[in-house]
């Protein structure tokens, strides 16, 4: 059984500069009918280009230097006190996920048989990194789980405690960016007070309105 020090780290192939960048903007050339220019000759190429370059509000901006980091925590073996058995086959799942997310452009790291404290430490440190030049963040937890909790090799830890490190009020460089968590445990729902979308001073007036987004906005749990 691997201990905390035995977590295996595998770094995915670094993205070559600007060669494999992910662009989520669709090609909107199909949106312009072939007869459009014939009916309205006063439409300039500049206006068409502006339309193509406009990012719809329902899409995330993926035009960053890199796609982002993906952490895979693969817990196969568990201490006897947990009552959990060996998760046979999980190594193949971890390998397949590593290849899949690396092919998408993520920088992938795999950690095996992590304790609850180790999982917390890994994600806390990841949230403290500078993600300014990254489009998003992904985390995959492969382990035993129950409602709202997931197993480390030595016990259970609340899923919310793991994901909370990436809240908008704690991880500012991922604010308004997708934070993807693929986990096996169920997750409860709670309302939160929200965080101001920019970091300026609070000055809510009719002439100077500010909007807030939930501190757990832009999270995907699957």
ROSE-4610 file (N, C-alpha, C; in Angstrom, 1 decimal, always signed):
// ROSE-4610
residu = [X/X/X/X/X/X/X/X/X/X/X/X/X/X/X/X/X/X/X/X/X/X/X/X/X/X/X/X/X/X/X/X/X/X/X/X/X/X/X/X/X/X/X/X/X/X/X/X/X/X/X/X/X/X/X/X/X/X/X/X/X/X/X/X/X/X/X/X/X/X/X/X/X/X/X/X/X/X/X/X/X/X/X/X/X/X/X/X/X/X/X/X/X/X/X/X/X/X/X/X/X/X/X/X/X/X/X/X/X/X/X/X/X/X/X/X/X/X/X/X/X/X/X/X/X/X/X/X/X/X/X/X/X/X/X/X/X/X/X/X/X/X/X/X/X/X/X/X/X/X/X/X/X/X/X/X/X/X/X/X/X/X/X/X/X/X/X/X/X/X/X/X/X/X/X/X/X/X/X/X/X/X/X/X/X/X/X/X/X/X/X/X/X/X/X/X/X/X/X/X/X/X/X/X/X/X/X/X/X/X/X/X/X/X/X/X/X/X/X/X/X/X/X/X/X/X/X/X/X/X/X/X/X/X/X/X/X/X/X/X/X/X/X/X/X/X/X/X/X/X/X/X/X/X/X/X/X/X/X/X/X/X/X/X/X/X/X/X/X/X/X/X/X/X/X/X/X/X/X/X/X/X/X/X/X/X/X/X/X/X/X/X/X/X/X/X/X/X/X/X/X/X/X/X/X/X/X/X/X/X/X/X/X/X/X/X/X/X/X/X/X/X/X/X/X/X/X/X/X/X/X/X/X/X/X/X/X/X/X/X/X/X/X/X/X/X/X/X/X/X/X/X/X/X/X/X/X/X/X/X/X/X/X/X/X/X/X/X/X/X/X/X/X/X/X/X/X/X/X/X/X/X/X/X/X/X/X/X/X/X/X/X/X/X/X/X/X/X/X/X/X/X/X/X/X/X/X/X/X/X/X/X/X/X/X/X/X/X/X/X/X/X/X/X/X/X/X/X/X/X/X/X/X/X/X/X/X/X/X/X/X/X/X/X/X/X/X/X/X/X/X/X/X/X/X/X/X/X/X/X/X/X/X/X/X/X/X/X/X/X/X/X/X/X/X/X/X/X/X/X/X/X/X/X/X/X/X/X/X/X/X/X/X/X/X/X/X/X/X/X/X/X/X/X/X/X/X/X/X/X/X/X/X/X/X/X/X/X/X/X/X/X/X/X/X/X/X/X/X/X/X/X/X/X/X/X/X/X/X/X/X/X/X/X/X/X/X/X/X/X/X/X/X/X/X/X/X/X/X/X/X/X/X/X/X/X/X/X/X/X/X/X/X/X/X/X/X/X/X/X/X/X/X/X/X/X/X/X/X/X/X/X/X/X/X/X/X/X/X/X/X/X/X/X/X/X/X/X/X/X/X/X/X/X/X/X/X/X/X/X/X/X/X/X/X/X/X/X/X/X/X/X/X/X/X/X/X/X/X/X/X/X/X/X/X/X/X/X/X/X/X/X/X/X/X/X/X/X/X/X/X/X/X/X/X/X]
num = [1/1/1/2/2/2/3/3/3/4/4/4/5/5/5/6/6/6/7/7/7/8/8/8/9/9/9/10/10/10/11/11/11/12/12/12/13/13/13/14/14/14/15/15/15/16/16/16/17/17/17/18/18/18/19/19/19/20/20/20/21/21/21/22/22/22/23/23/23/24/24/24/25/25/25/26/26/26/27/27/27/28/28/28/29/29/29/30/30/30/31/31/31/32/32/32/33/33/33/34/34/34/35/35/35/36/36/36/37/37/37/38/38/38/39/39/39/40/40/40/41/41/41/42/42/42/43/43/43/44/44/44/45/45/45/46/46/46/47/47/47/48/48/48/49/49/49/50/50/50/51/51/51/52/52/52/53/53/53/54/54/54/55/55/55/56/56/56/57/57/57/58/58/58/59/59/59/60/60/60/61/61/61/62/62/62/63/63/63/64/64/64/65/65/65/66/66/66/67/67/67/68/68/68/69/69/69/70/70/70/71/71/71/72/72/72/73/73/73/74/74/74/75/75/75/76/76/76/77/77/77/78/78/78/79/79/79/80/80/80/81/81/81/82/82/82/83/83/83/84/84/84/85/85/85/86/86/86/87/87/87/88/88/88/89/89/89/90/90/90/91/91/91/92/92/92/93/93/93/94/94/94/95/95/95/96/96/96/97/97/97/98/98/98/99/99/99/100/100/100/101/101/101/102/102/102/103/103/103/104/104/104/105/105/105/106/106/106/107/107/107/108/108/108/109/109/109/110/110/110/111/111/111/112/112/112/113/113/113/114/114/114/115/115/115/116/116/116/117/117/117/118/118/118/119/119/119/120/120/120/121/121/121/122/122/122/123/123/123/124/124/124/125/125/125/126/126/126/127/127/127/128/128/128/129/129/129/130/130/130/131/131/131/132/132/132/133/133/133/134/134/134/135/135/135/136/136/136/137/137/137/138/138/138/139/139/139/140/140/140/141/141/141/142/142/142/143/143/143/144/144/144/145/145/145/146/146/146/147/147/147/148/148/148/149/149/149/150/150/150/151/151/151/152/152/152/153/153/153/154/154/154/155/155/155/156/156/156/157/157/157/158/158/158/159/159/159/160/160/160/161/161/161/162/162/162/163/163/163/164/164/164/165/165/165/166/166/166/167/167/167/168/168/168/169/169/169/170/170/170/171/171/171/172/172/172/173/173/173/174/174/174/175/175/175/176/176/176/177/177/177/178/178/178/179/179/179/180/180/180/181/181/181/182/182/182/183/183/183/184/184/184/185/185/185/186/186/186/187/187/187/188/188/188/189/189/189/190/190/190/191/191/191/192/192/192/193/193/193/194/194/194/195/195/195/196/196/196/197/197/197/198/198/198/199/199/199/200/200/200/201/201/201/202/202/202/203/203/203/204/204/204/205/205/205/206/206/206/207/207/207/208/208/208/209/209/209/210/210/210/211/211/211/212/212/212/213/213/213/214/214/214/215/215/215/216/216/216/217/217/217/218/218/218/219/219/219/220/220/220/221/221/221/222/222/222]
x = [+0.8/+0.0/+0.9/+0.6/+1.4/+1.0/+2.0/+1.7/+1.7/+1.6/+1.4/+2.6/+3.8/+5.0/+5.1/+4.3/+4.4/+3.4/+2.8/+1.9/+2.7/+2.3/+3.0/+2.6/+3.5/+3.3/+3.7/+2.8/+3.1/+2.7/+3.6/+3.4/+3.1/+2.0/+1.7/+2.6/+2.6/+3.5/+3.1/+4.0/+3.7/+3.2/+2.2/+1.7/+2.7/+2.9/+3.8/+3.1/+4.0/+3.4/+2.5/+1.2/+0.2/-0.1/+0.4/+0.1/-1.1/-1.4/-2.6/-3.6/-3.6/-4.5/-6.0/-6.8/-8.2/-9.0/-9.8/-10.6/-12.0/-12.8/-14.2/-15.1/-14.6/-15.5/-15.9/-17.2/-17.6/-17.3/-17.2/-17.1/-18.5/-18.6/-19.9/-20.1/-19.2/-19.4/-20.7/-21.1/-22.3/-23.5/-23.4/-24.5/-24.9/-24.0/-24.3/-24.8/-26.1/-26.6/-25.9/-25.9/-25.1/-25.7/-27.0/-27.7/-27.7/-27.1/-27.1/-26.4/-25.3/-24.5/-25.3/-26.0/-26.7/-27.9/-28.6/-29.7/-29.3/-28.2/-27.8/-26.3/-26.1/-24.8/-24.0/-24.8/-24.1/-23.4/-23.6/-22.9/-21.4/-20.6/-19.1/-18.5/-17.3/-16.6/-16.2/-16.0/-15.7/-16.8/-18.0/-19.1/-19.3/-19.0/-19.1/-18.0/-16.8/-15.7/-16.0/-16.6/-17.0/-17.9/-18.9/-19.9/-19.2/-18.2/-17.5/-16.7/-16.1/-15.2/-15.9/-17.2/-17.9/-18.1/-17.8/-18.0/-19.3/-20.2/-21.5/-21.4/-22.3/-22.2/-22.3/-22.8/-23.0/-21.7/-20.7/-19.5/-18.4/-17.5/-16.3/-15.2/-14.5/-13.3/-12.2/-11.8/-10.8/-9.5/-9.4/-8.2/-7.2/-6.5/-5.5/-4.2/-3.1/-1.8/-1.9/-2.6/-2.7/-4.1/-4.5/-5.8/-5.9/-4.9/-5.0/-4.4/-4.5/-4.0/-5.2/-4.8/-5.8/-5.1/-5.7/-5.2/-6.1/-5.5/-6.2/-5.7/-6.7/-6.4/-7.0/-6.1/-6.5/-6.3/-7.3/-7.2/-7.7/-6.7/-7.0/-7.0/-6.0/-5.9/-6.3/-6.9/-7.4/-7.0/-6.8/-6.4/-7.5/-7.2/-8.2/-9.3/-8.9/-9.9/-11.0/-10.9/-11.9/-13.0/-12.6/-13.6/-13.8/-13.0/-13.1/-12.1/-12.6/-11.8/-11.0/-10.1/-9.3/-10.2/-9.9/-10.7/-9.9/-10.2/-9.5/-10.0/-9.1/-9.5/-9.3/-9.1/-9.0/-7.8/-6.7/-5.5/-5.7/-6.5/-6.8/-7.6/-8.5/-9.4/-8.5/-7.6/-6.7/-5.8/-5.3/-4.5/-5.2/-6.5/-7.3/-7.6/-7.9/-8.2/-7.0/-5.9/-4.6/-4.4/-4.6/-4.4/-5.4/-6.6/-7.7/-7.5/-7.3/-7.1/-5.8/-4.8/-3.6/-3.8/-4.6/-4.8/-5.7/-6.5/-7.3/-6.4/-5.2/-4.3/-4.1/-4.6/-4.3/-2.9/-2.4/-1.2/-1.7/-1.4/-2.1/-1.0/-1.5/-0.7/-1.5/-1.0/-1.7/-1.1/-1.9/-1.5/-2.2/-1.5/-2.1/-2.2/-3.3/-3.4/-3.1/-3.9/-3.7/-4.6/-4.0/-4.8/-5.7/-6.6/-7.5/-6.7/-5.7/-4.9/-4.1/-3.6/-2.9/-3.8/-5.0/-5.9/-6.2/-6.4/-6.7/-5.4/-4.3/-3.0/-2.8/-3.0/-2.8/-3.7/-5.0/-5.9/-5.7/-5.4/-5.1/-3.9/-2.9/-1.7/-2.0/-2.8/-3.2/-4.0/-4.9/-5.7/-4.9/-3.7/-2.9/-1.9/-1.9/-1.0/-1.6/-0.8/-1.3/-1.9/-3.2/-3.9/-4.2/-3.6/-3.9/-3.9/-2.9/-2.7/-3.4/-4.2/-4.9/-6.4/-7.0/-8.4/-9.4/-8.9/-9.7/-8.9/-9.6/-8.9/-9.8/-9.2/-9.9/-9.4/-10.2/-9.8/-10.7/-10.0/-10.7/-10.4/-11.5/-11.3/-11.8/-10.9/-11.3/-11.1/-12.2/-12.2/-13.5/-13.6/-14.9/-15.5/-16.8/-17.5/-18.9/-19.4/-20.8/-21.3/-22.6/-23.2/-22.4/-21.9/-21.2/-19.8/-19.3/-18.0/-17.3/-15.9/-15.1/-14.0/-13.6/-12.6/-11.2/-10.4/-8.9/-8.5/-7.3/-6.9/-7.1/-7.2/-7.3/-8.7/-9.6/-10.9/-11.7/-12.7/-13.5/-13.2/-13.5/-13.4/-14.5/-15.1/-16.2/-15.7/-16.5/-16.2/-16.2/-17.1/-17.1/-15.8/-15.2/-13.9/-12.8/-12.9/-11.9/-12.1/-13.4/-13.6/-13.7/-13.8/-13.9/-12.7/-11.5/-10.3/-10.4/-11.3/-11.3/-12.5/-13.1/-14.2/-13.7/-14.6/-14.2/-13.5/-13.8/-13.2/-11.9/-11.5/-10.2/-9.2/-9.7/-8.8/-9.2/-8.6/-9.0/-8.6/-7.5/-7.1/-7.9/-8.8/-9.8/-11.2/-11.3/-12.6/-13.2/-14.5/-15.2/-14.6/-13.9/-13.3/-13.9/-14.0/-14.6/-13.7/-14.3/-13.6/-14.3/-13.7/-14.3/-13.9/-14.9/-14.6/-15.4/-14.7/-15.3/-15.1/-16.2/-16.1/-17.2/-17.0/-18.0/-19.0/-18.8/-19.7/-20.7/-21.9/-22.9/-22.5/-23.1/-22.7/-24.0/-24.0/-25.2/-25.2/-26.2/-26.3/-26.6/-25.9/-26.2/-26.1/-26.8/-26.7/-25.5/-25.0/-23.9/-24.1/-23.3/-23.5/-23.0/-22.1/-21.6/-20.4/-19.7/-18.5/-18.6/-18.1/-18.1/-17.2/-17.7/-17.0/-15.7/-15.5/-14.2/-13.6/-12.4/-11.8/-11.7/-12.5/-12.5/-13.3/-13.3/-14.1/-15.6/-16.3/-17.7/-18.3/-19.1/-19.8/-21.0/-22.0/-23.2/-24.1/-24.3/-25.3/-25.9/-27.0/-27.7/-26.8/-26.0/-25.1/-23.8/-23.5/-22.3/-22.7/-23.5/-23.9/-22.8/-22.8/-21.9/-22.7/-22.2/-22.9/-22.1/-22.8/-22.1/-22.3/-21.4/-21.5/-21.4/-22.1/-21.9/-20.4/-20.0/-18.6/-18.3/-19.3/-19.2/-19.7/-19.7/-20.1/-19.0/-19.4/-18.5/-17.9/-18.6/-18.2/-19.0/-18.4/-19.1/-18.8/-19.8/-19.6/-20.2/-19.5/-20.0/-19.5]
y = [-1.2/+0.0/+1.2/+2.1/+3.4/+4.3/+5.0/+6.0/+7.4/+8.4/+9.8/+10.1/+9.7/+10.0/+9.3/+8.2/+7.4/+7.7/+8.9/+9.3/+9.5/+8.9/+8.9/+10.1/+10.8/+12.1/+11.8/+12.1/+12.0/+13.3/+13.9/+15.2/+15.0/+15.5/+15.4/+16.2/+15.9/+16.6/+18.1/+19.0/+20.4/+20.8/+21.7/+22.2/+23.1/+22.8/+23.7/+25.1/+26.1/+27.5/+27.8/+28.0/+28.5/+27.6/+26.4/+25.4/+24.7/+24.2/+23.4/+24.1/+25.5/+26.2/+25.9/+25.8/+25.5/+26.7/+26.8/+27.9/+27.5/+27.9/+27.5/+28.3/+29.3/+30.1/+29.3/+29.2/+28.5/+29.3/+28.6/+29.3/+29.8/+31.1/+31.7/+32.0/+31.6/+31.9/+31.3/+30.1/+29.5/+30.3/+31.2/+32.0/+33.0/+33.3/+34.3/+33.6/+33.7/+33.0/+33.4/+32.5/+32.8/+33.9/+34.2/+35.3/+36.6/+36.6/+37.8/+39.0/+38.7/+39.8/+40.4/+39.5/+40.0/+40.9/+40.6/+41.4/+42.7/+42.7/+43.8/+44.1/+44.9/+45.1/+46.1/+46.8/+47.8/+47.2/+45.9/+45.2/+45.1/+45.6/+45.6/+44.4/+44.0/+42.9/+43.2/+44.4/+44.8/+44.4/+44.6/+44.3/+42.8/+42.1/+40.6/+40.1/+40.6/+40.2/+40.5/+41.7/+42.0/+41.0/+40.6/+39.6/+38.3/+37.9/+36.6/+36.7/+37.8/+37.9/+38.1/+38.4/+38.6/+37.2/+37.1/+35.9/+35.9/+35.0/+34.9/+34.9/+35.4/+35.5/+34.1/+33.1/+31.8/+30.9/+31.5/+30.7/+31.3/+30.4/+30.8/+31.3/+32.2/+32.6/+31.6/+30.9/+29.9/+30.3/+31.6/+32.1/+32.5/+31.5/+31.7/+30.9/+31.3/+30.7/+29.1/+28.6/+27.2/+26.8/+25.6/+25.1/+25.1/+24.5/+24.4/+23.1/+23.0/+21.8/+20.9/+19.6/+18.5/+17.6/+17.5/+16.7/+15.4/+14.3/+13.0/+12.3/+12.1/+11.4/+10.0/+9.0/+7.6/+6.8/+6.6/+5.8/+4.4/+3.5/+2.1/+1.3/+1.5/+0.7/+1.6/+1.0/+1.7/+1.0/+1.8/+1.2/+0.3/-0.7/-1.7/-1.0/+0.0/+0.7/+1.3/+1.6/+2.2/+1.2/-0.1/-1.1/-1.2/-0.4/-0.4/-1.3/-2.0/-2.9/-2.3/-3.1/-2.6/-2.3/-1.2/-0.8/-1.4/-2.6/-3.2/-2.6/-2.3/-1.7/-0.2/+0.4/+1.9/+2.4/+1.6/+2.0/+2.2/+1.3/+1.4/+2.7/+2.9/+4.2/+5.4/+5.4/+6.6/+6.8/+5.6/+5.7/+6.3/+5.8/+6.3/+7.7/+8.2/+9.6/+10.5/+9.9/+10.7/+11.0/+9.9/+10.1/+11.0/+10.8/+11.6/+13.1/+13.5/+14.9/+15.5/+14.7/+15.2/+15.5/+14.6/+14.8/+16.1/+16.5/+17.7/+19.0/+18.8/+19.9/+20.3/+19.5/+19.7/+19.3/+19.9/+19.5/+18.5/+17.2/+16.2/+15.7/+15.6/+15.0/+13.9/+12.7/+11.6/+11.4/+11.3/+10.9/+9.7/+8.7/+7.4/+7.3/+6.6/+6.3/+7.4/+8.4/+9.6/+9.6/+10.0/+10.2/+11.4/+11.6/+12.7/+14.0/+14.0/+15.2/+15.5/+14.5/+14.6/+15.2/+14.8/+15.3/+16.8/+17.1/+18.5/+19.4/+18.9/+19.6/+19.8/+18.8/+18.8/+19.9/+19.9/+20.8/+22.2/+22.4/+23.7/+24.3/+23.6/+24.1/+24.4/+23.6/+23.9/+25.2/+25.4/+26.6/+27.9/+27.7/+28.9/+29.2/+28.3/+28.6/+29.7/+30.3/+31.4/+30.8/+30.9/+30.4/+31.5/+32.6/+33.7/+33.4/+32.6/+32.2/+30.9/+30.4/+29.2/+29.4/+28.6/+28.8/+28.2/+27.1/+26.4/+25.5/+24.7/+23.8/+22.5/+21.4/+20.1/+19.2/+18.5/+17.6/+16.3/+15.2/+13.9/+13.1/+12.7/+11.9/+10.5/+9.5/+8.1/+7.4/+7.1/+6.5/+6.0/+5.3/+5.0/+6.3/+6.3/+7.5/+7.3/+8.2/+8.2/+9.6/+9.8/+11.1/+12.2/+13.2/+14.4/+14.1/+12.9/+12.6/+11.7/+11.7/+10.8/+10.2/+9.0/+8.3/+8.7/+9.0/+8.9/+7.5/+7.2/+5.8/+5.6/+6.6/+6.5/+6.9/+7.3/+7.7/+8.5/+9.3/+10.1/+11.6/+12.4/+13.8/+14.4/+15.5/+16.1/+16.6/+16.4/+16.8/+18.4/+19.0/+20.4/+21.0/+20.4/+20.9/+20.8/+19.9/+19.8/+20.8/+21.0/+21.9/+23.4/+23.6/+25.0/+25.8/+25.1/+25.9/+26.7/+26.3/+27.0/+27.9/+28.2/+29.2/+30.6/+31.4/+32.7/+33.6/+33.5/+34.3/+33.8/+32.6/+32.0/+31.9/+31.6/+31.4/+32.4/+33.6/+34.7/+34.5/+33.8/+33.7/+32.7/+32.0/+31.1/+31.7/+32.9/+33.6/+33.7/+33.3/+33.3/+32.4/+31.4/+30.3/+29.0/+28.0/+26.7/+26.0/+25.4/+24.5/+23.2/+22.2/+20.9/+19.9/+19.3/+18.2/+17.0/+15.9/+14.6/+13.7/+13.4/+12.7/+11.6/+10.7/+9.6/+9.7/+10.7/+10.9/+11.9/+11.8/+12.8/+14.1/+15.2/+16.5/+17.2/+17.8/+18.6/+20.0/+20.7/+22.1/+23.1/+24.2/+25.3/+26.6/+27.6/+28.9/+29.7/+30.6/+31.4/+32.9/+33.7/+35.2/+35.8/+35.1/+35.7/+36.5/+36.8/+37.6/+38.6/+39.8/+40.8/+40.4/+40.6/+40.1/+40.8/+42.0/+42.6/+42.8/+43.2/+43.4/+44.8/+45.7/+47.1/+47.2/+48.5/+48.7/+48.7/+48.3/+48.2/+49.6/+49.9/+51.2/+51.0/+50.3/+50.0/+51.2/+51.8/+52.9/+52.7/+53.4/+53.3/+53.8/+54.8/+55.3/+54.4/+53.6/+52.8/+51.4/+50.7/+49.3/+48.3/+47.4/+46.2/+45.0/+43.9/+42.7/+41.7/+40.7/+39.7/+38.3/+37.5/+36.1/+35.2/+34.1/+33.1/+32.7/+32.6/+32.2/+30.8/+30.0/+28.7/+28.7/+29.8/+29.9/+29.2/+28.8/+28.2/+26.8/+26.2/+24.8/+23.8/+22.8/+21.7/+20.4/+19.8/+18.5/+17.4/+16.3/+15.2/+13.9]
z = [+0.0/+0.0/+0.0/-0.9/-1.0/+0.1/+0.7/+1.7/+1.1/+1.9/+1.4/+0.5/+1.0/+0.2/-1.1/-1.2/-2.4/-3.5/-3.4/-4.4/-5.7/-6.8/-8.0/-8.8/-9.4/-10.1/-11.6/-12.5/-13.9/-14.6/-15.2/-15.8/-17.3/-17.8/-19.2/-20.1/-21.3/-22.3/-22.3/-22.2/-22.2/-23.5/-23.5/-24.8/-25.5/-26.8/-27.5/-27.6/-27.6/-27.5/-28.7/-28.3/-29.1/-30.3/-30.3/-31.4/-31.2/-29.9/-29.7/-28.8/-28.9/-28.0/-28.4/-27.4/-27.6/-27.8/-28.9/-29.2/-29.2/-28.2/-28.1/-29.0/-29.7/-30.5/-31.7/-32.0/-33.2/-34.5/-35.6/-36.9/-37.3/-37.2/-37.5/-39.0/-39.8/-41.3/-41.8/-41.2/-41.6/-41.2/-40.3/-39.9/-40.9/-41.8/-42.9/-44.1/-44.5/-45.7/-46.9/-47.9/-49.1/-49.9/-49.7/-50.4/-49.7/-48.5/-47.7/-48.3/-48.9/-49.5/-50.8/-51.4/-52.6/-52.3/-51.1/-50.8/-50.1/-49.3/-48.6/-49.0/-50.0/-50.5/-49.6/-48.7/-47.9/-46.7/-46.5/-45.4/-45.7/-44.8/-45.1/-44.5/-45.0/-44.4/-43.0/-42.7/-41.3/-40.3/-40.7/-39.8/-39.7/-40.8/-40.7/-39.8/-39.9/-39.1/-37.6/-37.3/-35.9/-35.4/-36.2/-35.7/-35.4/-36.2/-36.0/-34.8/-34.5/-33.4/-32.0/-32.1/-30.8/-30.1/-28.8/-28.1/-27.4/-27.7/-27.1/-25.5/-24.8/-23.4/-22.7/-23.5/-22.9/-23.1/-23.7/-23.9/-23.1/-22.6/-21.9/-22.9/-22.5/-23.3/-23.1/-24.1/-24.0/-24.7/-25.0/-25.7/-24.7/-24.1/-23.1/-23.6/-23.0/-23.3/-23.2/-22.2/-22.1/-21.6/-21.8/-21.4/-19.9/-19.2/-17.7/-17.2/-15.9/-15.2/-14.9/-15.0/-14.6/-13.6/-12.4/-11.3/-11.2/-11.3/-11.1/-9.8/-8.9/-7.7/-7.8/-7.8/-8.0/-6.8/-6.0/-4.8/-5.0/-4.9/-5.2/-3.9/-3.0/-1.8/-0.6/+0.4/+1.6/+2.9/+3.9/+5.2/+5.7/+6.5/+7.0/+7.8/+8.5/+9.4/+8.6/+7.4/+6.6/+6.2/+6.2/+5.7/+4.2/+3.5/+2.0/+1.4/+0.3/-0.4/-1.5/-2.1/-3.2/-4.4/-5.1/-6.3/-7.5/-7.8/-9.0/-10.3/-11.2/-12.4/-12.5/-11.3/-11.3/-12.0/-12.0/-12.6/-14.1/-14.7/-16.2/-16.4/-15.5/-15.7/-15.6/-14.6/-14.4/-15.7/-16.2/-17.4/-18.6/-18.8/-19.9/-19.8/-18.5/-18.3/-18.5/-18.1/-18.3/-19.8/-20.6/-22.0/-22.6/-22.2/-22.7/-22.5/-21.2/-20.9/-21.4/-21.5/-22.1/-23.6/-24.2/-25.7/-25.9/-24.9/-25.0/-24.8/-24.2/-24.0/-22.6/-21.7/-20.2/-19.8/-18.8/-18.2/-17.0/-17.2/-16.3/-15.3/-14.1/-13.0/-12.3/-12.1/-11.4/-10.0/-9.0/-7.7/-7.2/-6.7/-6.3/-4.8/-4.3/-2.9/-2.0/-2.0/-1.2/+0.1/+1.2/+2.4/+2.3/+3.2/+3.2/+3.3/+4.2/+4.3/+3.1/+2.4/+1.1/+0.1/-0.1/-1.1/-0.8/+0.5/+0.8/+0.5/+0.8/+0.5/-1.0/-1.7/-3.2/-3.8/-3.5/-4.1/-3.5/-2.3/-1.7/-2.4/-2.6/-3.3/-4.8/-5.4/-6.8/-6.9/-5.9/-6.0/-5.7/-5.1/-4.8/-5.9/-6.9/-8.1/-8.9/-9.8/-10.6/-11.9/-12.1/-13.2/-14.2/-14.1/-15.0/-16.5/-16.9/-18.3/-18.7/-17.8/-18.1/-18.3/-19.2/-19.5/-18.5/-17.8/-16.9/-16.0/-15.1/-14.2/-14.2/-14.1/-14.0/-12.9/-12.2/-11.1/-11.3/-11.2/-11.3/-10.0/-9.3/-8.1/-8.3/-8.3/-8.4/-7.1/-6.4/-5.1/-4.7/-3.5/-2.9/-2.5/-2.4/-2.0/-1.5/-0.7/-0.2/-0.5/-0.1/-0.3/+0.4/-0.4/+0.0/+0.5/+0.5/+1.0/+0.0/+0.1/-0.7/+0.1/-0.2/+0.7/+0.2/+1.2/+1.1/+1.5/+1.5/+1.8/+3.3/+4.1/+5.6/+6.1/+5.3/+5.8/+4.8/+5.3/+4.4/+4.6/+3.6/+3.7/+2.9/+3.3/+2.6/+1.2/+0.2/-1.1/-1.2/-0.4/-0.4/+0.1/+1.0/+1.6/+0.5/-0.4/-1.5/-2.5/-2.9/-4.0/-3.5/-2.2/-1.7/-1.9/-2.1/-2.3/-3.6/-4.5/-5.8/-6.0/-4.8/-4.8/-5.3/-5.8/-6.4/-5.4/-4.1/-3.1/-2.6/-3.1/-2.6/-3.8/-4.9/-6.1/-7.2/-7.0/-7.9/-9.4/-9.6/-11.0/-11.8/-11.1/-11.8/-11.8/-11.4/-11.3/-12.7/-12.8/-14.1/-15.1/-14.7/-15.6/-15.1/-16.1/-15.7/-14.7/-13.7/-12.8/-12.8/-13.3/-13.6/-12.6/-12.0/-11.0/-11.4/-11.7/-12.0/-10.8/-10.1/-8.8/-8.8/-7.8/-7.8/-6.6/-5.8/-4.7/-5.0/-4.3/-4.5/-3.8/-4.3/-3.7/-3.3/-2.1/-1.7/-2.3/-2.1/-2.7/-1.6/-1.6/-0.7/-1.4/-0.9/-1.4/-0.8/-1.5/-0.9/-1.1/-0.5/-0.5/-1.8/-2.5/-3.8/-3.5/-4.6/-4.6/-5.8/-5.5/-6.6/-7.7/-8.9/-10.1/-10.3/-9.9/-10.0/-8.6/-8.5/-7.1/-6.6/-7.3/-6.9/-5.6/-5.0/-3.8/-4.0/-3.0/-3.1/-3.1/-4.1/-4.2/-5.0/-4.4/-5.2/-5.2/-6.3/-6.5/-7.9/-8.1/-9.4/-10.5/-10.2/-11.2/-11.4/-10.4/-10.5/-10.0/-10.8/-10.3/-10.5/-9.6/-9.7/-9.6/-10.2/-10.1/-9.4/-8.8/-8.0/-8.7/-8.6/-9.0/-7.8/-7.8/-6.6/-6.5/-5.3/-5.1/-5.6/-5.8/-6.4/-7.9/-8.5/-9.9/-10.8/-11.9/-12.9/-12.5/-11.6/-11.2/-12.0/-12.4/-13.0/-12.2/-11.7/-10.9/-11.7/-11.9/-12.7/-12.1]
